Structure formats: C-alpha cells, structure tokens
Amino acid sequence: PWPKPQTIKTTSQQYAVHPSAFHFMVNSTSQSCDLLTSAFDRYYRIIFFPQTYLNHILDPELAKHEKQIEPKISLADLQD
Amino acid sequence: ATLLKRLNVHIAQPCEQYPSLESDESYSLTIDSDSAMLESVTIWGALRGLETFSQIIYADDNLGFAVNNTMINDFPRFKHRGILVDTSRHFISVKTLKMNLEAMAESKLNVLHFHIVDDQSFPYESRTFPEISLAGAYNQAHVYSQDDIAGLIEFARQRGIRVVVEFDSPGHTQSWGLAIDILTHCYSGGKPNDEFGPMDPSRNTTFDFLKKLFSEVASVFPDHYMHLGGDEVDFDCWRSNPDVQAFMLKMGFGTDYSLLEQYYMQNVVDIVGATGKGYTVWQEIIDNNVTVKADTVVEVWKDPYPQELARVTKLGYRTLLSTCWYLDYISYGSDWVKYYMCDPHNFNGTDEQKKLVVGGEACLWGEFVDATNLISRMWPRAFSIAERLWSAADVKDPAVAKPRFEEHRCRYVRRGIPASPENGPSYCDYEYNR
C-alpha cells in the first residue's frame, strides 16, 4: 500500500474475492453511521469496478450509461 | 483458495460529525480466514483502513480478484497531512476539486487548505457581502456558491478530510477592494494615484468589515481552524498615505511599519478568536511578534526551513512545514525524490519541540495551474508528502519506495485519476483512456 503502513505482515496464502460473494459488515458490537455505509458503497466500487468509479461519484448521470466491466471469473467457477 | 466472504468492521467510538486535528486515524486490519476484520477507534481510522484494504486486493489470472493473508497495524506519524489548492490565480471547477479530494483520500491525506481568494480574484460568494465576488471574481460563472462550498465540505467529510479555508490579509487583497473601500489608497506627489495597497489599518471601518466577514466564514466552514495568511505585506503604499502616516504617529509606531502590520494582525486574530475558531497563520506573523492564541498553528514556508522550524517550535507553537513541498515549481525528471527526502523533523530541537510539528502541506500555487493540469501536476508528486507524513520516519529510501510509487500511480490511473508518469519510461496494465 501507499503510504506504507507502520507494520504489515503477509504470507503467500491467497483468498479469492468475488463481487457477488463479498460484503462489508458492521460488527454487531460496533458503532455505525452514514459515513461508514457510504464508504462501503464507494470501496465496493473502487475494488471491483475501478475504471467506472470516478465517473460514478463525479458524474452520476453519465455513469448510468456506462457498462460495468464484469469480472473474468464467475462465482460458479469459484464455488469450491 | 478460500473465498473471502466479508470484511467485519468494528469502530469503538460513536461516529464524529467532522474530523479534527486531534482525530485518531489508527486502525488494524486482519485477513486470516473467510472473514476479515477491520478495527479502529474512530470512523476516521475505519476510512483509512478501508483504503488500505482496497489497495491490497489485486487482479489475479486464476481467482479474478485475490488478497493475501495479511496483518496490518497502522497509524499516522503526523496528524496534519495537507494539500494547498489556490483557486484565485485560476478558477478550479468544483468537479476538479472533488477529484483532487478523492485523490487525497487514496493517499491518506486529510486536510484541504482551500486558498480560496487572493489579489487576482475573489470567487467566494459571500452571503453578507455578495458584492465582493460580483466585482472581484473573474466573472459570475467563476464563483463558489454557498451550495458549492457545502458540497465540497461534505465530499471531504465523507473521506475524513478537513477543509481549512484561507482568507489571507492584509496583503493579497486587491480583488476584495474592487467592491468595498477597505484598501489603503496609495499616494505619489502628495496626491492619490489610483493605486491601492494592503488593507487600511488606520480606519475602524476596515475592522468592522472583517468582523462581519469572518463571522460568516466561521459559520460556513465547520473546521476549528481558519487560515489567516498574513504573508508578504508591502509597506510602500502604507508609507505614502498621509492618513496612515498620521495613524502611525498617533499609535507611537514611529516609522516602523512592521508595528502597523503587527497591529493589524493583532486585531484580526482577536476578531477570529472571538468567533471561537482557532487559526493557522504563515510564519511572518510570528516573525513580526504578533501575540497569538496558544493553539495557533504556524505554517513555515521560507528557507532555511530547519532554522525556521527550530525557532517557531522553540516559541511553543504547533507548526506545519511546506517550504520544501511547493509543487508549482516544476523541472524535467523525477521531482518526487527530492520531496520524499524532505522531513519535518529535520531540525535541531528537543523532543518537545519535535512533538510540536503536527505535519505539513504540499502547496500548488495557481499562477500556471487550472483545471486542465491541476490533477496531473499534483499527482503523483504529492505521494511523497503523503508517505513522509503518514509512514514511519525510517521509511525514507526512494529507491526502495520506487516500485510501490509506480504501483500506486498505476492504481490512480486505473481508478480514473490522470496521475502523470514521474519515473521515465514505464507502462501501466490499465492506461489512462479518457
């Protein structure tokens, strides 16, 4: 990441992330608010549809006419 | 590979309405099962953690998108990580300002220093004094309405970014005086010469006007801090004006016009202080011995900056550094390396003095910048300031940072932000296409 976090540890173990099977959740013991839920919407788009993200937030009318770029791997391919 | 099904977000404290200089932006992020966890004290830390989470997910030929097993503990080294945007020398469209705010959030920068007015134009549409922008803006399309400003503040708030507005005076105010008689009338040969200088401190009406204007500004911009400028005051016009000369005698200032500047700024800081706001000022205010509130933030912009930082912190003021981060100066090659090497703790001082440095700002003055080139001139060069102000002090080798810098530029391009190439020949998997 940029800027570099204070501490970061990673391994080679991978997790698949798919737009149809991934959700942001507010922990049941946590606070929530409109800032957080709107951030979830933004980051879902940034992660899975980066090429259309900026139009969506700066020009929502234009974005309605843009076709979303579908991920190459379907959820069915990832079921196991 | 296991499918990552969710990111659980836990925020310990109720959400605050607006970020502040004191906000806690720390977070921890753990990805070690089909449920990841993001924990923070405040909403602002959660926003920073979400940005990091978005950056560690990558496109993978086999999996579509993937993320590795990861543990991150993170917090900023400095609390004030700013960008100055000048909207007076050229008007910058609201859409461009929003794109810049988005770009700031994606590098964890958290203060927009909105240098909204200056000599050249006054695009702030005041509720109390609408005549100033009517006369002082370039034209009536080149203004920021109250709705525009509210929209920008909200856009910034959603990203944990403070908007600190600057109304610089007594100099840099030519555009203000086109509608309201607050500037000093300059004289030559004993007669007014139709030229105007800084605001006229010899007239009470000047301060009556400022009380009303700053009262409005304090209500429009929610941040605790307002930037009061105070830099580059030219004394020649004050010297020429007989009323100012008489006022100097009356006040016992002799011929020392820095005392008049001090008198002016003392009045202004008292006016703004009475609104309940704190203030940021350019370093000249302190250089000229104006008495300011204890929570004042002093912005150092002159060289030699190590000596300036040492002097201001020795006086006990919280301090920002911008001297080495003037992005309007351009050259051929990789400018980002010299910005990356500059450090706000690069001065001789005690640990207590170092703690008074609260951060810094990249400054992009607008003489040669408008909406056509603001984003590509700002980015990726402002990455350097973002990492210097967020990451640990020992993250300082540009050769080590270069691959991440390149990756981050390509991330911006992929996300639709036209960050320009800074390292010579290269390519991004997704090139800019707009």
Interface residues (C-beta under 8 A of the other chain):
Chain A: P1 W2 P3 K4 P5 Q6 T7 I8 K9 T10 T11 S12 Q13 Q14 Y15 A16 V17 H18 P19 A21 F22 H23 F24 M25 V26 N27 T29 S30 Q31 S32 C33 L35 L36 S38 A39 F40 R42 Y43 I46 I47 F48 P50 Q51 T52 Y53 L54 N55 I57 L58 D59 P71 K72 I73 L78
Chain B: A1 T2 L3 L4 K5 R6 L7 N8 V9 H10 I11 A12 Q13 P14 C15 I31 D34 M37 I43 A46 L47 L50 E51 T52 F53 S54 Q55 I56 I57 D60 N62 L63 G64 F65 A66 V67 N68 N69 T70 M71 I72 N73 D74 F75 K95 K98 M99 E102 S107 K108 R157 Q158 F383 A386 E387 L389 W390 S391 A392 V395 A401 R404 F405 E407 H408 R411 R414 R415 G416 I417 Y430
